[in-house]
Amino acid sequence: MWQPGDPIVIREVWAGQVFEARPASVVMDLPTQTTLYVAPFVRCGVAIDDAGIEPRFPDRPWHLHVRERGDFGVLSFAWPDTPYAILLLSEPDGSPRSWYINLQTPLARTGIGFDTVDHLLDVVIPLDRASWAWKDEDELAEAQALGLFTEEDAAWLRYWGERAVEHLLLRLPPFDEPWEGWRPDPSWPTPELPPGWDVA
């Protein structure tokens, strides 16, 4: 198991190829839950097509390019055999921005961190947890049209998205705790892409 503060990398891997890689810090790594933090502005590996465009999903050939990520932090919570992660997004100063649900394959451990596959459909939830809304339904529909997902896959994703919404809105553990006040330990090293990050 990883220890708090350990620098690792979260990778999205499609069909044996790395599609994206984000350096992260381990907040908590237990048999029942993994909590990770991706800081603003860390340098990530992203997919780029031959025209220099970042594809949202692997519908064309790509190569990897390293660039600085956005200005928001991501505190993510994931569980074994659970096809979603619940994220708390934060501003550059660390103050909370919003909640977010990412539908994905359960995290798979690697020697440098964790691998997963993003399933495109997401959910956005405001900080007060008073409402929720689907996000990127158009991208999922486009991926279905290309044969990357079936209608059954889409229904399964919506089912698990609703379960994730319940997890957060009902304040089931660990969301019965005040994570909005969480901040990374300033003594933690800044994570970087490790050697071999681009080889699945």
Protein Blocks (a to p, Z undefined) as FASTA:
>chain_A
ZZehiacdddddeehiafbdcddddfbdcfkbccddddehiacdddddfkopacfbdcbc
cddddddddfbdcdddddehiabdcdddddfkopafbdcddddddddddfklcadddehi
acdddfklpaccdehklmmmmmmmnopacfklmmmmmmmmmmmmmmmmnopafklbcfkl
gccdfkbccddddehklpZZ
